[in-house]
Amino acid sequence: MAAAVSVFDQPFEEAARYLRQKAAVPTKSYRDVWDAAHSKMFMVAGAQTEALVKDFQGAVAKAIEKGTTLDEFRKDFDKIVQTHGWQYNGTRGWRSKLIFETNLSTAYSAGRYAKLTAPDTLKQYPGWRYNHSGAKHPRLEHKSWDGNTWPAKDPIWGKIFPPNGYGCGCFVTPVSFRAIEVKGGYDSVPDLDQVGTDQPRGVDPSFAYNPGAAWLARTAPGPKAVTASQVQIANFVKAALRGKWPDGSWTPVGVARGEVAEKLQVAAKTEIRLSASTIRSHTHHDKITADGYATLPKWLLTNGELVEDANGRLSFVGEFEGKDYQAAIKVVAKEDHDEVYLISLRRAEKRKTKKLKRK
């Protein structure tokens, strides 16, 4: 892989900010954090304590801010491993290089995107060119994209803005109006679909996102950094919308505690579940994002008010970041226990929520 610093010339302030703002999240596997969740979460696969992850995050951030080399990073790697007694998979050389290069390339990618999408830059450079790294053993798809120019606002950049896998050193450069005219227009956008999978062709698992776009979007509602459980919910929502979870599947989004449990007449700490069928039936018109589902239910349970409408239907209502939301709840009585489901989540009108609260 081409070194990140050589590809992007020098460390970007944006790259450092991208890395520093992430939440350090312990994980058991690289699958615990998926796609765009990486823009909010810093993880090292198998690093299962927050202190260990934070030390790695600091070491990588130092490498970006000071432009340190892989050899220097390995000294920090050895100290961190020794301090925490971390048992990791693979050799020292391979693992330290993977952590160093993957995080640097992603951070520089986010910084690069931030610069490329500045309004003045987009006016002068409406196109972006995909550049292959020149690796000795290239991915054939990446090599086939080399030199292609597509509009900066084309959706393809949401899937293949590099890096597009472990060890990928590809990068993007801006293209001016004049250069596009000389070229004779934009190139044809490749078909990335693969039968039987949602993974774009040529992109490694968990790399099918644009680091900079995900970072700058700050998907609302949602905090700058999210927890592992929130990512699990967001991923469940996305997978359910793609039909990957059948009806009857569900994921927990909160727990009924204290007064909430009493009002719902369920046992304390009863899970509140979100089903795949609910997601598919409501997200198309509620306009609540996957991150919204990951954030709002738990927030409403903690900070909202449990109300009952004229028909006896229960819901939590509350104001989050200046907007009112309503989450309808249904209690399903079972023979030996009760189950609680979130059956809708939507924006609400203030006058209606005020009326429900008065009741």
N, C-alpha and C positions, 0 to 999 in steps of 0.2 A: 504493500500500500504506500502511496506517496505520502510523505509526512504532511500533516495538516498545516503546519506553519509555512512550508514551501508552497503549498497550493494557494493559500490565502495571504501570502506575503508577510503579514504581521498580525499579532494578536489584536482582536477587536475588543473595544470596551463592551460592546453588546454581547460578545461571546462569554466574557467573564460574568456579566450580569445574568445571562441565561443560566449559567451553571450555579451561581451563588444563590439564586432565588428558589432553587428546587428544594423540596422536602426530602430529607434523608430517610429512606424507607428500607427496613430489614426485609429480606426475602429468602426463600428456600430455593427458588428456581428462577431462571430468566423469564419464565412464563408468567410470573406473578405481576409483572408490569408489561403492558402491551401497547404497541403503536404510540399514539399521541400522548398517552399517559406519561411517557418519558419526558415530555416537555415540562412537567410539573414535579416529577419524582426522580431523585438520584438513587440508583441502586447498583449493587455489585452482586451478581448471582451467587447465592449461597452465603452472603454476609448477613447473619441473622441477628445482629444487635445494632441499635441506632448509633452507638458510639463508634463502632467499627466502620459503619457506612459514612459517618460524618468525617472521620479521619481520611478516608479515601477521597471524599468530596473535596476536602481542603487541599489534599496533595495534587489533585487534578487541577483545581482552580489556581493553585500556585504555578503549575506548569504553564497555564494559559497566560496568567498575568506577568510572569517573568520570562516566558519563552524558554523554559528549561527543556532538556533533552530526555529521551527515554531512559538513558543510563542514569541520569540524576533522579528521575522518577522512581527507578528501581531501588534506589537507596531509601526513599520514603516508603516504598512498598515493603521492603524488608523490615523496617522499624515498626510499621503498622502490624504486620503479621506477627512479629515477635511480641509486641505489646499486648495484643489481644489473643494470642495463641490460636490464630485462625488456621483451620485445616481446610485447604482448598483443593479443588480438582485440577489436574494438569501440572505441567512443569512451571517453575518460577518464571522462566523466560517467556513462555507462551502466555501465561495468565497475566503477567504484568503488562505485556505488550497489548493484549486484548483490552484490558481496562483503560490503559493510556490512550491508545489510538481511537477506540470507539467513542470515548467521551470527548476527546479533543475534536474529532472530525464532526461530531454532532453539534458541539458548541460553536465551532467555526461556521458550520452550515447555518445555524440560527442567526449568527452575527452577519453572515453574508446576505441572507435573505432580508434582514432588517435594513441593510444598506441598499440593496437592489430595489426594495419597494418604497423607498423614500419618494415622495411625490415628484420632486425635481428630477430624480434619476429616471423614474418611469416615463416622464415626458420625453427625455432624450433617448432612452433605451427601452422601447416597448417590447423587445424580444429578448429571449434568453437562449443561449446555446449550451447544449449538454456536451461536456468534455470528458472523454475517457482518461483514466489515470496513466495509461501506458504500461500497465502491469504485465509482467512476463507471462502470467497465466490468467488471462482475462476471462470474465464472465461474458459469454457470447452476446447476451442481450445488451449488456452495458456497452460493449464495443460497437454493436449495431446502431446505438443511439448517438455515438460520437459524431460531433459536428452538426447534428440536427438543431435547427432553430425553431422554437415554437413561441407563440405569444406569451408574455409574462403572466397573463391572466387566464391562460388555458388550464382547465381542471387537471390536466396530466401532472402538473407540478405538485399537486396535492398527494400524488402517489410515488413519484420517482425523483423528487428533489433530493439529491444525494446528501449523505451516504445511503446506499440501497442494500447494505448488508455488512457483515463483519469483514473488515479488511478492504472495504470499498474506498478507493481514493478518487472517485469521480468528482467533478465540480462544475459549477455553472458560471458562465460569463455573460455580461450584458451585450446586446446587439442594437446598434443604432438604426434609425429609420433608413438612412442612406445605405447601410450595409444590407438591410433587408431588401431594398429596391434592387441593388446590384445582384443580389443572390436570386432575385426573381420571385420573392415572396417566401412565405413560411413553408417548412417541410410538412409532410403528412404526419399526423399523430399516430403512433403505433397502437395496435390493438393489444391490450395487456390482459384481456380476459383469459382465464383458464377453466376448462370444464371441471366441475365438481369442487371448486374452491373459490373463495373470495380473495385469495392472495394474488396480487398482480404478477404477471409473468416477469421474471428477472429480478424480483425483489425478495430478499430474505424475510422470513417470519419476524414480525415486530418492527419492521423497517418501512412499512407501507404508510408513511405519513411525512409531512413536511415539518421538520423541527421548528423552523422559524415562524411559519404560519400558525402552528399550534401554540407556540409561545406567545406571539403577539395578539392572537385572538382573545386570549384570556376569557375563554368560554364562560358566559354568564347565564344563570347564576353559578357561582362556584368560587372558592377561595383560590389564591395564587398557588397554594400547595395543597395536595389532597392526600388522604390516607389510603392505605392499601385496600381497605374495605370499600371505599368510595370508587376506586378504580375497578374493583370486582363488580360493583353494581353497574357502572358505566359500560363495562365490557359486556355484561349480561344483556343490557338494553340494546346495544349495537348488534349483538349476535341474535337476539330475539327478533329484531327487525329484519334481519337477513334470513329468518326462518331456521336458524340453527338450533333453537330450543323449541320443542313441541309444546302444545297446550298442556297445562298441568305442571309445567316446570316453573320454578319460582326461585327468588333469591331474597334473603332478609335485607330490609332497609332500615330497620330500627327495632327498638324494644319498648314494650309498654311497662313503664315504671310508676311507682307511687300512685298519685292521684289519677293518672291516665289509666292504669290497670283497674283501679276501683271504679271509675266511670264506665269503662268498657265491660266491667264485671268479668274479668279474666284474671288468671293467675299472674302474679308479679313476674316481670321479665319475660312475658310471652313475646315471641318474635312477631314482628309485623312484616308481612311478606308482600313481594311484588311479583306477579305472575307474568309469564311471557304473553299470554293471551290479552291481558290488560294493556301491556305495552303496545301490542299490535293494533288494538282497537282504539287507542286514545292518542298516541303520539302524532298521528297524521293531522289532527286538528287542534291539539293542545299547544303545539309549538314549544314543548319543553324538551330541551336537549338531553342527551345521555348524561352529561355532567349535571344537568339540573335534577335528574332522577337520583343521581348519586349524592347530591347535596341537600335538596329541599326536604325530603321526607324526614330525615333525622333532625334537621333544623326545626321544622314545624312541630315535631313531637316534643322538642325541648323548649321551644320559645313560643309556639302558637297556642291557640285556645281551642279546646275541644267543644264543638257546638252541635246542636241538633236542629234540623229544619222541621217544617210543619208536617212532613211525612215520616218523621222519626229517623231520618238518615243522619249518621254521624260523620263529622269531618273536622279536620284541623284547619284553622285559618290563621293567617299571620302576614305581616309585612316583612319582606326580605329585600334589602337594597332598594327601597323606595317603591316596590311593587307588591301588590297583594296576591297571595296564593291560597289555594284551597285543595286539600287532600282528603278525598272521601275514604272512609274506612268501613269495612264490613266484618262482623264477627260471625264465624261459621262454627256452630256447635257440633262437636264430635261426641261419640259415646263416652270416651274417657278424658277428653280434653277439648279446649276451644282453640280455634285458629283465627288469626286476625290478618286480613288482607287489605292492602291499599288498592282501591278499585278505580281511582282516577286521581290525576294531579294536573291542575290547570291554573292559569291566571284567573283572578277574580276581580270583580268590580268593587270598589271601596264601599259604595252604598249598600251592596248586598252583604258584604262581610260585617259591616257595622250593624245591620239589621239582625244578622244571625247572632252576633255577640250580645245584643240587647236581650234576645230571647233567653 
